Amino acid sequence: MDQSERRMFVRYALDLPVTVAILEPSGNSLRETTTLHDASGGGLRFITRHADWYIPGQDIEISVELPQSGNISAHMSAHGRVMRTIEADNLRSGDFEVAIILVTPLRFERSI
């Protein structure tokens, strides 16, 4: 059985802006705006040039910007947990992919 046969959710390729906030026990936080690579019902994968920021088991907050429709803008946000960070094969040199599981469902929020 290969990886795709074990997958519980279909994975969809995406190219959307995403803001990631790393929640540190000290109360400090690191934040970056980057690109969402893909999503499934159970998790997300985004691109980073800061692989050293992400440790498996680490809690993060993530906010995905959705395409604007007229004068309405919206985003989806959730709490996630880092599963792994791997070097990206088909992207720029120095890019890494961070895979997270969603600890809370994505919440849709819009602004006018």
RAUR-V512613 format. One record per pair of residues at least 6 apart in sequence whose ideal C-beta (glycine too) atoms are under 7 Angstrom apart, sorted by the first residue. I is the first residue (numbers start at 0). J is the second residue. D is the distance in Angstrom with one decimal. If there is no record, write none. Layout:
BEGIN
i = {I I}
j = {J J}
d = {D D}
END
This chain:
BEGIN
i = {7 8 8 8 9 10 10 11 11 11 12 13 13 13 13 14 15 15 15 16 16 16 17 17 17 17 17 17 17 18 18 18 19 19 19 19 19 19 20 20 20 20 21 21 21 21 21 22 22 22 22 29 31 31 33 33 33 34 34 35 35 35 36 36 36 36 37 41 41 42 42 42 42 43 43 43 43 44 44 44 45 46 46 46 46 47 47 47 48 48 50 50 53 53 53 54 55 55 55 56 56 57 57 58 58 59 59 59 60 60 61 61 61 62 62 63 63 64 65 65 65 70 71 71 72 72 73 73 73 74 75 75 75 76 76 76 77 77 77 77 77 78 78 79 79 79 79 80 80 80 81 81 82 82 82 83 84 84 85 85 86 87 87 87}
j = {41 39 40 41 39 37 39 37 38 39 37 35 36 37 38 34 35 63 64 32 34 64 33 34 35 45 61 62 63 30 32 62 30 31 33 45 59 61 28 30 59 60 28 29 52 57 59 28 58 59 60 52 47 49 45 46 47 45 46 43 45 63 44 45 46 96 44 100 101 98 99 100 101 61 79 99 101 96 97 98 97 87 90 94 96 53 95 97 93 94 84 95 81 84 97 81 81 82 83 80 81 80 81 78 80 79 81 99 76 78 76 77 79 74 76 74 75 74 73 74 75 111 109 111 109 110 107 108 109 108 105 106 107 105 106 108 101 103 104 105 106 102 103 99 100 101 102 99 100 102 97 99 98 99 100 98 95 97 95 96 95 94 95 96}
d = {6.2 3.9 3.4 5.1 6.3 5.2 4.4 6.0 5.6 7.0 5.1 5.0 6.9 5.7 5.7 6.2 4.5 5.6 6.1 6.3 6.7 4.4 5.9 6.6 4.3 5.3 6.1 6.7 5.0 6.6 4.9 4.7 6.9 5.5 6.7 6.6 5.7 5.3 5.3 4.9 6.4 4.4 6.0 4.4 6.0 6.6 5.4 6.2 4.8 6.4 6.5 5.5 6.6 6.2 5.6 5.3 5.7 6.4 4.8 6.2 5.1 5.6 4.6 5.7 5.6 6.0 5.0 6.0 6.3 6.3 5.5 4.5 5.7 6.5 6.8 5.5 7.0 5.4 6.8 4.9 5.6 6.6 6.4 5.4 6.3 6.8 5.3 5.4 5.6 6.2 5.0 4.1 5.0 4.8 5.0 6.3 5.5 6.2 6.0 6.5 6.6 6.9 4.5 6.7 5.8 5.1 6.5 6.5 6.8 6.0 6.6 5.8 5.3 5.1 4.3 6.0 4.8 5.0 4.7 6.0 6.7 6.5 5.9 5.7 7.0 5.6 6.5 6.4 3.8 5.9 4.1 6.4 5.4 6.9 5.5 6.7 5.2 5.1 6.5 4.6 6.6 4.5 4.4 3.8 6.4 5.5 5.9 6.1 5.4 5.5 6.3 5.5 4.6 6.1 5.7 5.1 5.3 5.0 6.5 5.5 5.6 4.3 5.9 4.9}
END
